Amino acid sequence: MPVPFHDTSGAGSPGAVGWLRFVGEQDGRGVRAALFETSARGDPLGFSFGFSFDRMEHQGAAGESASMSLAKSLFRSSTTTPALLFGLADEMPSRDFDALRVGLPLCRVHPATAARKDAVSGGTREGLRMHWVTGPPASASSAGRILAGIMQWDDPFEPLERAARGLAEAFTDPRVRALTAISGLRTVIALPPRLEDNGMQAAPEPATPASGPVAVLQERAEPGLAERLWAVLALPHPVLLPSPAPADRQLEWPCALMPFQRDGVRALVDLDRLLLSDDMGLGKTVQAIAALRVLKVRGEIGSCLVVAPAGVLDQWRRELARWAPELSAIIIRGSADDRAWQWRAGTDVTLVSYDVMRSDAGLLAACRAPAGVWDVVVLDEAQKIKNRNDTSEAAKNIPRTRSWALTGTPIENDEEELASIMEFVDHDQGMPRKRYRPGASLQLRHAELQLRRRKEDVLDDLPPKLETRLTIPLHREQRESYEKAECEGIVYLRSLGAEVGVRHVLELVTRLKQICNADPRTGVSSKLDDIGDRLGTLTARGHKALVFSQYTSNTSGVAAAANHLRAFNPLTLTGDMPAEHRSDVINRFKAEETHKALLISLRAGGLGLNLQEASYVFHLDRWWNPAMERQAEDRTHRMGQTVKVNVIKYTCEDTIEERIDRILERKQALFDRLVDDVSMDLSTRMSRKELLGLFGLE
């Protein structure tokens, strides 16, 4: 299971620190663990404890130790993304934890230093026994400043002792003790991140009987455990805490919100349903988070569910930590057993992917109180529910008071998609669901509930985006392969007679487009040669570039481009990469000057990325849906960009690409007259006659 602390950008929760403790059972057949989260001055923020009592070999997934397995579960249960992590060296053996990749500074403290005050310079001063597993934080970074502050405490590592006391206190509860008697049980319980007892929730592994003490703990625990734990975890000396802020206090923000963003926040706060369809790159996520923060401070909401594509969940958590540090958050992911207790963690914000939301639809009401209703449900990239399918139905059935949908493209193909999204937005809890169909009624209600601003209207200082369309000839080898494939393909289509269908035509189109990218026999590519020549000049001037392709193969897609452009030390980002690997790639591209190009599959890079470090965008091939292309381009053409963005789109002359471009232009012109910034997916919208006409078969 991926470790969620994979944020090397340094954007952890402001001032949050994680303290890890592990205690082995006397018989050596089990382990207890705790993750204690505090502010930089030691205030408790969250506490999770776990245990693994495996009577067999006591190994976790992939043969890792039970401590490692528990550590990952604790990280997944956390309410923050800490800036630093600490643990005791004798409880975290180097053979295990030196390999633990969390993307944050992780320090194994030797017992001899755990009670002494000492100055520190990156944890490397002679005599100071602190082993930085992932490297010490830079002194000028936020983590470095937090570390310097911790080392000024009378007892810098005292929170480790509080974590140990909390762990011991947790196991005095009779229900927890009863669970430890079950052979093979591994589970984690998260303390609600507030000074009240909301009860403990746990989900056993599948082999555990669903009766007896386990069933008792799955219900609301008897009041008292959370209260006792918070008392144990409190600071050991009096601390002057600020008085609760009034609901109308002036909130501090990491940077100033722009006027149009403040208008968006105001609309979200004032309305219980809104379709926020600002142009891509205008900060819809930040506006939604700011509105959630305002509502929370006012005491108007207690729970929020954010549904977003899996690839942007970590970004949401980072932005929450930055823009709304008061709000606790958890990402729902992992096995079904892990997700069962995560749903009951009681955090302010729950983050979940569309796929998991659909799979866990039955839990969405059961884990909320009172009455199983969420105060706010936010759909990010709401075009994910444009089709009337199981995912769309699951989203629309979530019990909720407020419905917010965020998308820059509420229509991609036709008005039916807008109708589906509007059925989520225009929602009255407890009332029959509204049904929309294309027509005047939908358009009128859409105008009432949509808030949309375009970049050119609100960002006077955003550098321009210039588009260049290049038509280039195929290399001789490509031309030979192309003509052979087209001739054979047409012969095959004709042989099908009346049986020829759209699928057969699209298969031939795909084959020909891939040859336009690169010859599958020789690897030569007129497009990649041109990109390489341009990158040679651009990178010498300090520019970076994004290269998009809808394909990933080593003959015609991202992998082929990486090989062709290897002189520029490119990185690749594709949809089959695990989420943590994607974060690594993105952070390396941002931080390391040696990587001059990032090669991205269109679907993997079209959503949720901020890549203003690049000023050039190359489209190796054209996607059926121009909206997807614009989303990809706007990964770099967005707020924070300081230089002109150049977009270069390739077409090979006298090929299928020219013919497709003409159809794209006609369809785009038609939709531009009807709906602003809306496009269509021509792979589903082109008529049979148009598709067959590409090859003279109509």
C-alpha positions as CSV (number, residue, x, y, z in Angstrom):
1,M,0.0,0.0,0.0
2,P,1.5,3.4,-0.9
3,V,2.7,5.5,2.0
4,P,0.6,8.7,1.9
5,F,3.3,11.0,3.3
6,H,4.9,11.4,-0.1
7,D,5.1,15.2,-0.3
8,T,8.6,16.3,-1.0
9,S,7.5,19.8,-1.9
10,G,7.7,20.7,1.8
11,A,4.1,21.7,1.9
12,G,3.2,19.8,5.0
13,S,0.7,21.0,7.5
14,P,2.0,24.3,9.0
15,G,3.9,23.4,12.2
16,A,2.7,19.8,12.4
17,V,5.1,17.2,13.7
18,G,4.7,13.4,13.9
19,W,6.0,11.3,16.8
20,L,6.2,7.5,16.3
21,R,6.4,4.9,19.1
22,F,6.5,1.1,18.8
23,V,6.3,-1.4,21.7
24,G,6.9,-5.1,21.2
25,E,4.9,-7.6,23.2
26,Q,6.8,-9.6,25.8
27,D,6.4,-12.8,23.9
28,G,7.8,-11.3,20.8
29,R,4.7,-12.1,18.8
30,G,3.1,-8.8,18.5
31,V,3.6,-5.0,18.4
32,R,1.8,-1.9,19.4
33,A,2.4,1.4,17.7
34,A,1.2,5.0,17.9
35,L,1.5,8.2,15.8
36,F,1.1,11.3,17.9
37,E,0.7,14.5,15.9
38,T,1.4,17.9,17.5
39,S,1.9,21.5,16.6
40,A,5.4,23.0,16.5
41,R,5.0,24.0,20.1
42,G,3.7,20.6,21.3
43,D,-0.1,21.0,21.2
44,P,-1.9,17.7,20.5
45,L,-3.4,17.6,17.0
46,G,-4.2,13.9,16.5
47,F,-3.4,10.5,17.9
48,S,-3.7,7.1,16.2
49,F,-2.7,3.8,17.8
50,G,-2.5,0.3,16.2
51,F,-1.6,-3.2,17.0
52,S,-0.7,-6.4,15.3
53,F,-1.0,-9.7,17.2
54,D,0.0,-12.2,14.6
55,R,0.7,-15.6,16.2
56,M,2.4,-16.8,13.0
57,E,5.6,-15.3,11.5
58,H,4.5,-11.8,12.4
59,Q,5.2,-10.4,8.9
60,G,3.2,-7.7,7.0
61,A,2.6,-7.3,3.3
62,A,5.5,-8.3,1.0
63,G,7.4,-9.7,3.9
64,E,7.9,-6.4,5.7
65,S,7.9,-6.3,9.5
66,A,4.8,-5.7,11.5
67,S,6.2,-2.4,12.6
68,M,6.6,-1.2,9.0
69,S,3.1,-2.4,8.2
70,L,1.7,-0.6,11.2
71,A,3.6,2.6,10.4
72,K,2.1,2.7,7.0
73,S,-1.4,2.2,8.4
74,L,-0.8,4.9,11.0
75,F,0.3,7.3,8.3
76,R,-2.9,6.6,6.3
77,S,-5.0,7.4,9.4
78,S,-3.2,10.7,10.1
79,T,-5.1,14.0,10.2
80,T,-2.2,16.1,8.9
81,T,0.8,15.8,6.7
82,P,3.5,16.6,9.3
83,A,6.6,18.6,8.3
84,L,8.8,16.3,10.4
85,L,8.7,12.7,11.8
86,F,10.5,11.5,14.8
87,G,10.9,8.0,16.4
88,L,13.3,6.2,18.8
89,A,16.1,4.4,17.1
90,D,15.9,1.3,19.3
91,E,12.2,0.9,18.3
92,M,12.8,1.6,14.6
93,P,15.6,-0.7,13.5
94,S,17.6,0.7,10.5
95,R,17.1,-2.6,8.6
96,D,13.4,-1.7,8.3
97,F,13.0,2.0,8.6
98,D,16.0,3.2,6.5
99,A,13.9,1.8,3.6
100,L,10.7,3.5,4.6
101,R,9.9,6.1,1.9
102,V,7.6,8.8,3.3
103,G,8.8,11.8,1.4
104,L,9.3,13.8,4.6
105,P,12.3,14.3,6.9
106,L,12.3,11.2,9.2
107,C,14.6,11.1,12.2
108,R,15.5,8.1,14.3
109,V,16.5,9.6,17.7
110,H,18.9,7.6,19.9
111,P,17.8,7.2,23.5
112,A,20.8,9.0,24.8
113,T,19.7,12.2,23.2
114,A,16.0,11.9,23.9
115,A,16.2,13.9,27.1
116,R,18.9,16.4,26.4
117,K,18.7,19.9,25.1
118,D,21.3,20.6,22.4
119,A,21.7,22.9,19.4
120,V,21.4,21.3,16.1
121,S,22.6,22.1,12.6
122,G,20.8,19.7,10.2
123,G,21.2,16.9,12.8
124,T,24.9,16.4,11.9
125,R,26.8,18.0,14.8
126,E,29.3,15.7,16.3
127,G,28.0,14.0,19.4
128,L,24.4,14.6,18.6
129,R,22.9,11.1,17.8
130,M,20.1,11.8,15.4
131,H,19.9,9.7,12.3
132,W,18.0,11.3,9.4
133,V,16.6,8.5,7.3
134,T,15.5,10.7,4.4
135,G,18.1,13.5,4.9
136,P,17.8,16.5,7.3
137,P,15.6,19.4,6.3
138,A,17.3,22.5,4.9
139,S,17.7,25.2,7.6
140,A,15.7,27.8,5.5
141,S,12.8,25.4,4.9
142,S,9.7,25.4,7.0
143,A,10.7,22.0,8.4
144,G,14.1,23.3,9.2
145,R,12.6,26.2,11.1
146,I,10.3,23.9,13.0
147,L,13.3,21.7,13.9
148,A,15.3,24.7,15.2
149,G,12.3,25.6,17.4
150,I,12.0,22.1,18.8
151,M,15.6,22.0,19.7
152,Q,15.1,25.1,21.9
153,W,12.6,23.2,24.1
154,D,13.8,22.2,27.6
155,D,13.1,18.6,26.6
156,P,13.0,18.4,22.7
157,F,11.8,14.9,22.5
158,E,9.3,14.9,25.3
159,P,6.3,14.3,22.9
160,L,7.7,10.8,22.4
161,E,7.1,10.1,26.0
162,R,3.6,11.5,25.8
163,A,3.0,9.2,22.8
164,A,4.2,6.2,24.8
165,R,1.8,7.2,27.7
166,G,-1.0,7.5,25.3
167,L,-0.3,4.1,23.8
168,A,-0.3,2.5,27.3
169,E,-3.5,4.3,28.2
170,A,-5.3,3.1,25.1
171,F,-4.6,-0.5,26.0
172,T,-6.2,-0.1,29.4
173,D,-9.6,0.1,27.8
174,P,-11.3,-3.3,28.1
175,R,-12.6,-3.3,24.6
176,V,-9.1,-2.8,23.2
177,R,-7.7,-5.5,25.6
178,A,-10.4,-7.9,24.3
179,L,-9.3,-7.3,20.7
180,T,-5.7,-8.2,21.5
181,A,-6.7,-11.7,22.4
182,I,-7.8,-12.4,18.8
183,S,-5.1,-14.3,16.9
184,G,-3.7,-12.5,13.8
185,L,-5.7,-9.3,14.3
186,R,-4.1,-6.1,12.8
187,T,-6.0,-2.8,13.1
188,V,-5.6,0.9,13.7
189,I,-7.8,3.2,15.7
190,A,-7.8,7.0,15.2
191,L,-8.5,9.4,18.0
192,P,-11.0,12.1,16.8
193,P,-9.0,15.3,16.3
194,R,-11.0,17.4,18.7
195,L,-11.3,17.7,22.4
196,E,-14.3,15.5,22.8
197,D,-15.0,11.8,22.8
198,N,-16.6,10.9,19.5
199,G,-16.0,7.2,20.1
200,M,-13.4,4.8,18.6
201,Q,-14.0,2.9,15.4
202,A,-12.1,0.0,14.1
203,A,-12.4,-2.5,11.3
204,P,-10.9,-6.0,11.8
205,E,-9.3,-8.1,9.0
206,P,-11.6,-10.4,7.1
207,A,-10.5,-13.5,9.1
208,T,-11.8,-11.9,12.3
209,P,-15.2,-13.0,13.5
210,A,-17.9,-10.3,13.2
211,S,-19.1,-11.0,16.7
212,G,-17.9,-10.8,20.3
213,P,-15.6,-8.0,21.3
214,V,-14.9,-6.9,17.8
215,A,-18.6,-6.2,17.1
216,V,-18.7,-4.2,20.3
217,L,-15.8,-2.0,19.3
218,Q,-17.2,-1.3,15.9
219,E,-20.2,0.3,17.6
220,R,-19.8,3.6,19.5
221,A,-17.3,3.0,22.3
222,E,-18.3,3.9,25.8
223,P,-17.5,7.6,26.5
224,G,-14.2,8.1,28.3
225,L,-11.4,6.7,26.2
226,A,-10.9,9.7,24.0
227,E,-11.1,12.0,27.1
228,R,-8.5,10.0,28.9
229,L,-6.2,10.0,25.9
230,W,-6.4,13.7,25.3
231,A,-5.6,14.3,29.0
232,V,-2.5,12.1,28.7
233,L,-1.4,13.8,25.5
234,A,-1.8,17.3,26.7
235,L,1.2,19.5,27.3
236,P,2.8,18.7,30.7
237,H,3.0,22.4,31.7
238,P,0.4,25.2,31.5
239,V,0.3,26.9,28.1
240,L,-1.5,30.2,27.5
241,L,-3.9,29.3,24.7
242,P,-5.7,32.0,22.7
243,S,-9.3,32.4,23.4
244,P,-11.7,31.0,20.8
245,A,-11.9,33.4,17.9
246,P,-15.3,35.0,17.1
247,A,-17.1,33.7,14.0
248,D,-16.4,36.9,12.2
249,R,-12.7,37.1,12.9
250,Q,-10.3,38.2,10.2
251,L,-8.7,34.9,8.9
252,E,-5.1,34.8,7.9
253,W,-4.3,33.3,4.5
254,P,-1.0,32.0,3.1
255,C,-1.3,34.6,0.3
256,A,-4.0,37.1,-0.8
257,L,-7.0,35.8,-2.6
258,M,-7.7,37.6,-5.8
259,P,-10.9,39.6,-6.1
260,F,-12.6,37.1,-8.4
261,Q,-11.6,34.3,-5.9
262,R,-13.1,36.2,-3.0
263,D,-16.3,36.5,-5.0
264,G,-16.2,32.7,-5.6
265,V,-15.7,32.0,-1.9
266,R,-18.6,34.3,-1.0
267,A,-20.9,32.5,-3.5
268,L,-19.9,29.1,-2.1
269,V,-20.5,30.3,1.5
270,D,-23.8,31.9,0.7
271,L,-25.3,29.2,-1.5
272,D,-26.1,25.6,-0.7
273,R,-25.7,24.6,-4.3
274,L,-23.3,25.9,-6.9
275,L,-21.6,24.8,-10.1
276,L,-18.2,26.6,-10.0
277,S,-17.0,26.3,-13.6
278,D,-14.2,28.8,-13.7
279,D,-11.7,28.5,-16.5
280,M,-8.9,26.0,-15.8
281,G,-6.1,27.4,-13.7
282,L,-8.1,30.0,-11.7
283,G,-8.0,28.1,-8.4
284,K,-11.3,26.4,-8.0
285,T,-9.8,24.1,-5.4
286,V,-8.5,27.0,-3.3
287,Q,-11.9,28.8,-3.5
288,A,-13.7,25.7,-2.2
289,I,-11.2,25.1,0.6
290,A,-11.4,28.8,1.7
291,A,-15.2,28.5,1.8
292,L,-15.0,25.4,3.8
293,R,-12.7,27.1,6.3
294,V,-15.0,30.1,6.6
295,L,-18.0,27.9,7.2
296,K,-16.2,25.8,9.8
297,V,-14.9,28.8,11.7
298,R,-18.5,30.1,11.7
299,G,-19.7,26.8,13.1
300,E,-22.0,26.2,10.2
301,I,-20.6,22.9,9.0
302,G,-19.0,19.9,10.7
303,S,-18.4,17.4,8.0
304,C,-17.3,17.6,4.3
305,L,-16.8,15.0,1.7
306,V,-14.6,15.8,-1.3
307,V,-14.8,13.4,-4.2
308,A,-12.0,13.9,-6.7
309,P,-9.9,11.9,-9.2
310,A,-7.4,9.6,-7.4
311,G,-4.4,11.5,-8.8
312,V,-5.3,14.8,-7.1
313,L,-6.3,13.6,-3.6
314,D,-2.8,14.3,-2.2
315,Q,-2.9,17.7,-3.8
316,W,-6.2,18.4,-2.1
317,R,-4.7,17.4,1.3
318,R,-1.7,19.6,0.8
319,E,-3.9,22.6,-0.2
320,L,-6.1,22.0,2.9
321,A,-3.0,22.0,5.1
322,R,-1.9,25.3,3.5
323,W,-5.2,27.1,3.2
324,A,-7.3,25.7,6.1
325,P,-4.9,24.5,8.8
326,E,-7.8,24.2,11.3
327,L,-9.4,21.4,9.3
328,S,-8.4,17.8,9.8
329,A,-8.5,15.6,6.7
330,I,-8.1,11.9,5.8
331,I,-7.9,10.2,2.4
332,I,-10.0,7.1,2.0
333,R,-7.9,4.4,0.3
334,G,-6.4,1.0,0.8
335,S,-8.1,-2.3,1.4
336,A,-11.8,-2.6,2.2
337,D,-10.9,-3.2,5.9
338,D,-8.7,-0.1,6.0
339,R,-11.4,2.0,4.4
340,A,-14.0,0.8,6.9
341,W,-12.3,2.5,9.8
342,Q,-11.1,5.4,7.7
343,W,-14.7,6.3,6.9
344,R,-15.3,6.5,10.7
345,A,-12.3,8.6,11.5
346,G,-14.4,11.7,12.2
347,T,-12.2,14.2,10.5
348,D,-13.5,17.6,9.2
349,V,-12.8,16.7,5.6
350,T,-12.9,13.3,4.1
351,L,-11.2,12.8,0.7
352,V,-12.1,10.0,-1.7
353,S,-11.7,9.0,-5.3
354,Y,-14.7,8.5,-7.6
355,D,-14.0,4.8,-7.8
356,V,-13.8,4.3,-4.1
357,M,-16.9,6.5,-3.6
358,R,-18.8,4.2,-5.9
359,S,-17.5,1.0,-4.3
360,D,-18.2,2.3,-0.7
361,A,-21.6,3.9,-1.5
362,G,-23.2,1.9,1.3
363,L,-20.9,3.5,3.9
364,L,-21.4,7.1,3.0
365,A,-24.5,7.6,5.1
366,A,-23.8,5.1,7.9
367,C,-20.6,6.9,8.9
368,R,-22.1,10.4,9.4
369,A,-24.1,11.7,12.3
370,P,-26.6,13.0,12.9
371,A,-29.0,11.4,10.5
372,G,-26.3,10.2,8.1
373,V,-26.1,13.5,6.3
374,W,-22.9,15.3,5.1
375,D,-22.9,19.0,5.6
376,V,-21.0,19.6,2.3
377,V,-20.3,17.3,-0.6
378,V,-17.8,18.7,-3.2
379,L,-17.3,17.0,-6.6
380,D,-14.0,18.1,-8.1
381,E,-13.6,17.6,-11.8
382,A,-17.4,17.1,-11.8
383,Q,-17.4,16.1,-15.5
384,K,-16.6,12.6,-14.0
385,I,-20.4,12.2,-13.5
386,K,-21.4,13.5,-16.9
387,N,-22.6,10.0,-17.9
388,R,-25.6,8.4,-16.2
389,N,-23.8,5.4,-14.7
390,D,-23.1,3.8,-11.4
391,T,-20.6,6.5,-10.4
392,S,-23.0,9.2,-11.3
393,E,-25.8,7.5,-9.3
394,A,-23.6,7.0,-6.3
395,A,-22.7,10.7,-6.2
396,K,-26.2,11.9,-6.6
397,N,-27.5,9.6,-3.8
398,I,-25.1,10.9,-1.1
399,P,-27.1,12.5,1.7
400,R,-26.0,16.1,1.9
401,T,-27.0,19.6,2.8
402,R,-24.7,21.5,0.4
403,S,-23.8,20.4,-3.2
404,W,-20.8,22.0,-4.9
405,A,-19.5,20.9,-8.3
406,L,-16.2,22.1,-9.6
407,T,-15.3,21.7,-13.3
408,G,-14.0,23.9,-16.1
409,T,-15.8,21.8,-18.7
410,P,-19.4,21.1,-17.6
411,I,-20.1,20.0,-21.2
412,E,-17.6,18.0,-23.3
413,N,-19.9,16.3,-25.8
414,D,-23.6,17.3,-25.5
415,E,-26.2,18.9,-23.3
416,E,-27.1,15.5,-21.6
417,E,-23.8,15.8,-19.7
418,L,-24.7,19.1,-18.3
419,A,-28.1,17.7,-17.3
420,S,-26.4,14.9,-15.3
421,I,-24.1,17.3,-13.4
422,M,-27.0,19.7,-12.7
423,E,-29.0,16.8,-11.1
424,F,-26.2,16.6,-8.5
425,V,-25.9,20.4,-8.0
426,D,-29.6,21.2,-7.8
427,H,-30.4,19.0,-4.8
428,D,-32.7,19.4,-1.8
429,Q,-32.0,17.0,1.0
430,G,-35.1,15.0,1.8
431,M,-36.9,15.9,-1.4
432,P,-37.3,13.8,-4.5
433,R,-34.3,14.1,-6.9
434,K,-34.7,16.5,-9.8
435,R,-34.4,15.1,-13.3
436,Y,-33.2,17.2,-16.1
437,R,-33.2,16.9,-19.9
438,P,-31.7,19.1,-22.5
439,G,-33.8,22.2,-23.2
440,A,-34.9,25.6,-22.0
441,S,-35.6,24.5,-18.4
442,L,-32.2,23.1,-18.0
443,Q,-30.5,26.1,-19.6
444,L,-32.4,28.5,-17.3
445,R,-31.5,26.7,-14.1
446,H,-27.9,26.3,-15.3
447,A,-27.6,30.1,-15.7
448,E,-28.9,30.5,-12.1
449,L,-26.5,28.0,-10.5
450,Q,-23.3,28.4,-12.5
451,L,-20.5,30.8,-11.6
452,R,-18.0,31.0,-14.4
453,R,-15.0,33.3,-15.0
454,R,-12.5,33.1,-17.9
455,K,-8.8,33.7,-17.5
456,E,-8.7,36.5,-20.1
457,D,-11.4,38.3,-18.1
458,V,-9.9,38.2,-14.6
459,L,-6.1,37.7,-15.0
460,D,-4.8,40.9,-16.6
461,D,-1.2,40.0,-15.8
462,L,-1.3,36.4,-17.0
463,P,1.1,36.0,-19.8
464,P,-0.4,35.0,-23.2
465,K,-0.7,31.5,-24.5
466,L,0.3,31.3,-28.1
467,E,-0.7,28.4,-30.2
468,T,1.3,27.3,-33.2
469,R,0.1,24.5,-35.6
470,L,2.9,22.9,-37.5
471,T,2.3,20.7,-40.6
472,I,5.4,18.7,-41.4
473,P,6.2,15.9,-43.8
474,L,6.8,12.3,-42.8
475,H,10.3,10.8,-43.1
476,R,10.7,8.5,-46.0
477,E,10.6,5.4,-43.8
478,Q,7.5,6.7,-42.0
479,R,5.8,7.4,-45.4
480,E,6.5,3.9,-46.6
481,S,5.0,2.3,-43.4
482,Y,2.1,4.7,-43.4
483,E,1.1,4.1,-47.0
484,K,1.4,0.3,-46.6
485,A,-0.8,0.4,-43.4
486,E,-3.4,2.7,-45.0
487,C,-3.6,0.6,-48.1
488,E,-3.9,-2.7,-46.2
489,G,-6.4,-1.1,-43.8
490,I,-8.7,0.2,-46.5
491,V,-8.6,-3.2,-48.2
492,Y,-9.6,-4.8,-44.9
493,L,-12.4,-2.3,-44.4
494,R,-13.8,-2.9,-47.8
495,S,-13.7,-6.6,-47.3
496,L,-16.0,-6.3,-44.3
497,G,-18.8,-4.8,-46.5
498,A,-21.9,-4.1,-44.6
499,E,-20.3,-5.4,-41.4
500,V,-17.8,-2.5,-41.3
501,G,-18.3,-0.5,-38.1
502,V,-17.0,2.5,-36.2
503,R,-14.7,0.3,-34.2
504,H,-12.9,-1.0,-37.3
505,V,-12.4,2.5,-38.6
506,L,-11.1,3.8,-35.2
507,E,-8.6,0.9,-35.1
508,L,-7.2,1.9,-38.4
509,V,-7.1,5.6,-37.4
510,T,-5.2,4.7,-34.3
511,R,-2.6,2.7,-36.2
512,L,-2.0,5.5,-38.7
513,K,-1.8,8.2,-36.0
514,Q,0.9,6.1,-34.2
515,I,2.9,5.8,-37.4
516,C,2.7,9.6,-37.8
517,N,4.4,9.8,-34.4
518,A,7.2,7.3,-35.2
519,D,7.9,4.5,-37.7
520,P,7.4,1.2,-35.8
521,R,10.1,-0.5,-37.9
522,T,12.9,2.0,-37.7
523,G,11.9,4.4,-34.9
524,V,12.4,7.5,-37.1
525,S,10.1,10.4,-36.4
526,S,9.8,13.7,-38.1
527,K,7.8,15.1,-35.1
528,L,10.3,14.0,-32.5
529,D,13.2,15.3,-34.6
530,D,11.6,18.7,-34.8
531,I,10.9,18.7,-31.0
532,G,14.5,17.7,-30.3
533,D,15.8,20.5,-32.5
534,R,13.6,23.1,-30.7
535,L,14.4,21.8,-27.3
536,G,18.1,22.2,-28.0
537,T,17.6,25.9,-28.5
538,L,14.9,26.4,-25.8
539,T,16.7,24.6,-23.0
540,A,19.9,26.6,-23.7
541,R,17.8,29.6,-22.8
542,G,16.6,28.1,-19.6
543,H,13.2,26.9,-20.7
544,K,11.5,23.6,-19.8
545,A,8.9,21.8,-21.8
546,L,5.9,19.4,-21.5
547,V,5.3,16.9,-24.2
548,F,1.9,15.3,-24.4
549,S,0.8,12.1,-26.2
550,Q,-2.3,10.0,-25.9
551,Y,-0.1,6.9,-26.3
552,T,2.5,5.4,-23.9
553,S,4.2,2.7,-26.0
554,N,7.9,2.5,-26.7
555,T,7.2,2.6,-30.5
556,S,4.9,5.6,-30.8
557,G,4.1,7.2,-27.4
558,V,5.6,8.6,-24.2
559,A,8.3,5.8,-23.9
560,A,9.4,6.3,-27.6
561,A,9.6,10.1,-27.0
562,A,11.7,9.6,-23.8
563,N,14.2,7.5,-25.8
564,H,14.3,10.0,-28.7
565,L,14.8,13.0,-26.4
566,R,17.1,11.3,-23.8
567,A,19.7,14.1,-24.3
568,F,17.4,16.4,-22.3
569,N,17.2,14.0,-19.3
570,P,13.4,13.8,-19.6
571,L,11.0,12.4,-17.0
572,T,7.8,10.5,-17.9
573,L,4.4,10.5,-16.3
574,T,1.8,7.9,-17.3
575,G,-1.5,6.6,-16.0
576,D,-0.2,3.2,-15.0
577,M,2.2,4.8,-12.5
578,P,1.4,4.4,-8.7
579,A,0.3,7.7,-7.2
580,E,3.5,8.0,-5.1
581,H,5.7,7.6,-8.1
582,R,3.8,10.4,-9.9
583,S,4.5,12.7,-7.0
584,D,8.2,11.9,-7.2
585,V,8.3,12.6,-10.9
586,I,6.4,15.9,-10.6
587,N,8.6,17.1,-7.7
588,R,11.8,16.2,-9.5
589,F,10.7,18.1,-12.6
590,K,9.9,21.1,-10.5
591,A,13.0,21.1,-8.4
592,E,15.8,19.7,-10.6
593,E,17.2,21.8,-13.4
594,T,18.7,18.8,-15.1
595,H,15.3,17.6,-16.2
596,K,14.4,19.8,-19.2
597,A,11.3,17.9,-20.4
598,L,8.4,16.1,-18.8
599,L,6.7,13.6,-21.1
600,I,3.1,12.9,-20.1
601,S,0.3,10.7,-21.3
602,L,-2.7,13.0,-22.0
603,R,-5.1,11.3,-19.6
604,A,-2.6,11.2,-16.8
605,G,-1.6,14.8,-17.1
606,G,-4.8,16.5,-18.1
607,L,-6.1,17.0,-14.6
608,G,-4.9,18.3,-11.3
609,L,-1.3,19.2,-12.0
610,N,0.4,22.6,-11.5
611,L,3.5,22.8,-13.8
612,Q,4.2,26.5,-14.2
613,E,7.9,25.6,-14.4
614,A,7.4,24.8,-18.1
615,S,6.9,27.5,-20.7
616,Y,6.6,25.3,-23.8
617,V,4.0,22.6,-24.5
618,F,4.2,20.1,-27.4
619,H,1.3,18.0,-28.5
620,L,2.9,15.0,-30.3
621,D,-0.6,13.9,-31.4
622,R,-4.1,15.3,-31.3
623,W,-6.8,14.0,-29.1
624,W,-10.4,13.6,-30.3
625,N,-11.6,16.0,-27.6
626,P,-10.1,19.5,-27.8
627,A,-11.2,20.2,-24.2
628,M,-8.7,17.5,-23.0
629,E,-6.0,19.3,-24.9
630,R,-6.7,22.6,-23.3
631,Q,-6.8,21.0,-19.9
632,A,-3.4,19.6,-20.6
633,E,-2.0,22.9,-21.8
634,D,-3.4,24.7,-18.8
635,R,-1.2,22.6,-16.4
636,T,1.4,25.4,-17.1
637,H,-0.8,28.3,-18.3
638,R,-2.3,29.2,-15.0
639,M,-1.9,31.6,-12.1
640,G,1.8,31.7,-11.1
641,Q,3.0,31.6,-14.6
642,T,5.4,34.5,-15.3
643,V,6.4,34.0,-18.9
644,K,4.6,33.5,-22.2
645,V,3.4,29.9,-22.8
646,N,4.0,28.5,-26.3
647,V,1.8,25.6,-27.4
648,I,2.9,23.7,-30.5
649,K,0.6,21.1,-32.2
650,Y,1.8,18.8,-34.9
651,T,0.1,17.5,-38.0
652,C,1.8,15.3,-40.6
653,E,0.9,16.5,-44.1
654,D,-1.1,14.3,-46.4
655,T,-2.1,11.9,-43.6
656,I,-5.2,11.1,-41.6
657,E,-4.2,13.8,-39.2
658,E,-5.0,16.5,-41.7
659,R,-8.4,15.1,-42.4
660,I,-9.2,14.7,-38.7
661,D,-8.2,18.4,-38.0
662,R,-10.7,19.6,-40.6
663,I,-13.5,17.7,-38.8
664,L,-12.3,19.0,-35.4
665,E,-12.4,22.6,-36.6
666,R,-16.0,22.3,-38.0
667,K,-17.3,20.6,-34.8
668,Q,-15.4,23.1,-32.6
669,A,-16.9,26.1,-34.4
670,L,-20.4,24.7,-34.0
671,F,-20.0,24.2,-30.3
672,D,-18.2,27.5,-29.7
673,R,-21.4,29.3,-31.0
674,L,-23.5,27.5,-28.5
675,V,-21.5,27.2,-25.2
676,D,-18.4,29.0,-24.1
677,D,-15.3,26.8,-23.6
678,V,-17.1,23.6,-24.2
679,S,-15.9,20.9,-26.6
680,M,-16.8,17.4,-27.6
681,D,-15.4,13.9,-27.7
682,L,-15.4,13.2,-31.4
683,S,-14.7,9.6,-31.0
684,T,-18.3,9.3,-29.8
685,R,-19.8,12.2,-31.6
686,M,-18.6,11.8,-35.2
687,S,-21.2,10.2,-37.4
688,R,-20.7,6.9,-39.2
689,K,-20.7,8.8,-42.5
690,E,-18.0,11.2,-41.3
691,L,-15.8,8.3,-40.0
692,L,-16.2,6.3,-43.2
693,G,-15.6,9.4,-45.2
694,L,-12.1,9.6,-43.8
695,F,-11.2,6.8,-46.1
696,G,-13.6,7.4,-49.0
697,L,-15.9,4.6,-47.9
698,E,-19.1,6.6,-47.3
